[in-house]
Every structure is written in C-alpha cells, then in structure tokens.
Amino acid sequence: MQTFILMTKLASEAGSQVKDRAKQGQTWMNQVRESCPEVKFVAHYALLGSFDFLSVYQAPNPEVAAKVSMISLANGAFQAQSWTAIEYKRFIELTEEL
C-alpha cells in the first residue's frame, strides 16, 4: 500500500454550514469506504490555513487515491489534492541508489 496525503479546501458556502460538518464528514467517509474499501485512513486534521483538512491514508495505487479526491470534490470540496508520501527512511534509501 502507498501512503497519500489528501489536502482539502471546502467551498466558501461550506463555512455557513459549519454546524453540519460532522454529518458531512461522515457522509464523505461512508462514500469513500463504499467506493474504495481498500483505503485505510491513518489520521485526519482540521487546519487553519490554505487548506481546511489534511487526511493521511493508504491506498493500493494512484487511481484509488484519485477516487478519494473525486469523492471529496463531489461532496462540496472546492479543491482536493492527493499527494504521494514516502517515508523518510525509504526516501534516504532511494537517494543512496542514485
């Protein structure tokens, strides 16, 4: 499994629905679990900055990671990016192969 970081920015109208955030988040999670049962979430964080949420998850390939981003966009995200994450130890190993 590969590790990915999902960065999500909600649409501006989502700010007026902040009290519904838990329900919206659960709806999103249920859709991810249904559409991508192989995805394993590691952590979720709310952010105060350019993005609203950061989720760390594992998926078998970039196509499944793209589905997670698309589900976010379908659920009111203005922007959703899935970034590949490489553990630091593995990154160092890769540099030694150069």
N, C-alpha and C positions, 0 to 999 in steps of 0.2 A: 504494500500500500504506500502511496505517496502522500506527503503532507502538503496541505494547501492552506492559505490564509484568505478568507473572504472578507473584503472591505466593502461595507455597505453605507450608502448615503441615502436617507429617505427623501421622498419628495417633500416639498415645502408644506403642502397641505397636511402631511402626516403630523406636523407639530401641533396642530389643533386637535389631534386625536390621541394625545399622549396617554390619556387615561385608558385607552383601548389597547395600549402597546402589548400588554401581556397576552391578550386574546389573539392579536395579530401575529405575535411571535409564535404562539402555539400553533396557529393555522399554518404558518410558514414551515415550522418544524415537522408537522404532520405530513405536509406535501413532500418535503424532502425525504422523509422516511418511506413514504409510499412509492415515490418515483425513483429513489436511489437508496434502496435498502442496504447496500454495501457501504454507504458512507458512515463513518464513525466520528462523532464530534468529540473534541478534546477540551475546548474551552470557548466561552463567549464573554465578550467585554462590551460595555457601553462606553463610548468615547466622547470627549468634549474637544472637537477639532474639526478637521476637514471631512472626516467620516463619522457616522453615528455609531456603527458597530463593527467589531472585529471578531471573527469566528475562526478558530483553528480546527481543521478537520482532516481526516484521512479518506482518500478515495483511490480506487484502483488505477485511474488514468485521467488525463486532462479532459476527456469528453464528459465524464461524470462530473468533474469539477465545473465544467461549463453549464451543465444542467442545474447545479446548485445555484449558480449565478443567475440563470434564466428564471428559476423559481422565485428568486428574490425580486427580480425586475417585474415579474408578473404579480407580485404582492405589494406593489407600491414603492419599491426602491427606485430612486432617481438614477442611481449609479450602483453597480455591483461589479467588483473585480475579484477574481480568484488568482492569487499569486502562488507560484510554486515555492515551497520552502524546503531547504536542505539543511539537515542537522549540521552544526558547525564542525563536529568531528569528521563527518563524511566530506564536507567541503574541503577541509585541510587535506584529507586523503586524496581528493581529486586534484588539488594543486600539486601534490607530490608526483602525480602521474605525468605532469607536463614536461 
